[in-house]
Amino acid sequence: MKKIIYKLTYLTALFAFIYSCDDVERVYYNDAAETVLSLSDDNLVLNEENAANEILTLTWTEPDFGFSAAALYSVQIDVQGGDFSNPQIISVGGAFDKTFTVEELNAKLLSLSMLPNEEGVASFRIKATLSEYQEIYSNTVNISVTHTLLY
């Protein structure tokens, strides 16, 4: 009987020790997580002579999801007033900036059917993706663009 009491006491102490060491920190998703987009310029003129030059840099802040997250980012471009239902998309992985050359930006604007040699307004935003079920979008920033390249 004495052996059984010792064994029960030992097992009870062992379970109490194991249970008390399980201190798991709970992580909660921050529903208010946001990323803020800013552009290096808000009025651009694209011309053929500067096709290889860098003309626009986008930077954005890292959202605070409430835990360490490896979000994937993409730049979305649409015409002003568009609803981003069919935007031009440039994936940038885990980076927090994207620099466009004149040639690259012109090609994206032409794909949006913006007319060359006329001033237009393009809208930019950032999409941060944690999973196929969890995405957040930055603020939308508009820029005036006149592009003259025809290729």
VEXSETOR-104551 format. One line per field, with one value per residue (C-alpha): residue number from 1; residue in one letter; z, y, x. Coordinates in steps of 0.5 Angstrom, whole numbers, plus 500, padded with zeros to 3 digits. Each point is the difference from the previous one (the first is absolute). Layout:
<pts>
seq <- [NUM/...]
type <- [a/...]
pz <- [Z/...]
py <- [Y/...]
px <- [X/...]
</pts>
This chain:
<pts>
seq <- [1/2/3/4/5/6/7/8/9/10/11/12/13/14/15/16/17/18/19/20/21/22/23/24/25/26/27/28/29/30/31/32/33/34/35/36/37/38/39/40/41/42/43/44/45/46/47/48/49/50/51/52/53/54/55/56/57/58/59/60/61/62/63/64/65/66/67/68/69/70/71/72/73/74/75/76/77/78/79/80/81/82/83/84/85/86/87/88/89/90/91/92/93/94/95/96/97/98/99/100/101/102/103/104/105/106/107/108/109/110/111/112/113/114/115/116/117/118/119/120/121/122/123/124/125/126/127/128/129/130/131/132/133/134/135/136/137/138/139/140/141/142/143/144/145/146/147/148/149/150/151]
type <- [m/k/k/i/i/y/k/l/t/y/l/t/a/l/f/a/f/i/y/s/c/d/d/v/e/r/v/y/y/n/d/a/a/e/t/v/l/s/l/s/d/d/n/l/v/l/n/e/e/n/a/a/n/e/i/l/t/l/t/w/t/e/p/d/f/g/f/s/a/a/a/l/y/s/v/q/i/d/v/q/g/g/d/f/s/n/p/q/i/i/s/v/g/g/a/f/d/k/t/f/t/v/e/e/l/n/a/k/l/l/s/l/s/m/l/p/n/e/e/g/v/a/s/f/r/i/k/a/t/l/s/e/y/q/e/i/y/s/n/t/v/n/i/s/v/t/h/t/l/l/y]
pz <- [500/502/493/496/504/499/492/500/504/495/494/502/501/493/497/504/498/493/499/504/495/494/499/493/498/496/494/497/493/500/496/499/497/494/495/498/493/498/493/498/495/499/493/494/493/497/493/496/501/507/499/504/506/507/500/506/507/504/508/505/507/503/503/507/500/507/499/496/493/493/496/492/497/493/497/496/495/497/497/504/502/499/505/499/498/494/502/498/505/502/505/504/505/507/498/503/493/493/495/493/494/494/496/505/503/492/499/506/498/493/502/504/494/502/493/499/499/505/507/504/507/503/507/504/506/503/502/505/500/506/497/495/505/504/496/501/496/501/498/493/497/494/495/494/494/493/496/493/499/494/501]
py <- [500/505/498/502/507/502/498/504/506/500/499/506/504/499/502/506/502/498/504/506/500/501/508/501/507/501/504/504/503/508/501/508/498/505/502/507/501/506/502/504/505/501/503/496/502/493/501/496/503/498/493/496/505/499/505/498/496/498/498/497/499/493/498/498/493/499/495/498/499/499/504/500/507/502/507/501/506/502/506/505/498/493/495/496/494/499/504/499/496/500/495/502/495/502/507/506/504/500/505/500/502/505/494/495/505/502/493/499/506/498/494/504/503/507/504/502/508/501/502/494/498/494/497/495/496/494/493/497/492/496/494/499/502/506/506/507/506/507/507/502/505/504/503/504/497/502/494/501/493/496/493]
px <- [500/506/503/493/500/507/499/493/504/506/495/496/506/503/493/500/507/499/493/503/506/495/500/498/499/494/500/495/499/499/494/503/506/501/506/501/502/504/503/506/496/493/501/504/502/502/504/504/507/500/497/505/500/497/494/496/501/494/502/495/500/500/493/500/496/501/505/506/497/504/495/500/499/498/499/493/499/494/497/497/493/501/498/506/496/505/507/507/503/508/502/506/500/502/503/497/502/499/504/497/504/497/499/497/495/498/499/495/496/499/498/494/498/503/501/507/501/495/500/496/500/502/498/505/499/504/497/503/498/501/496/495/495/503/502/500/501/504/497/499/505/498/505/500/503/502/503/503/503/497/502]
</pts>
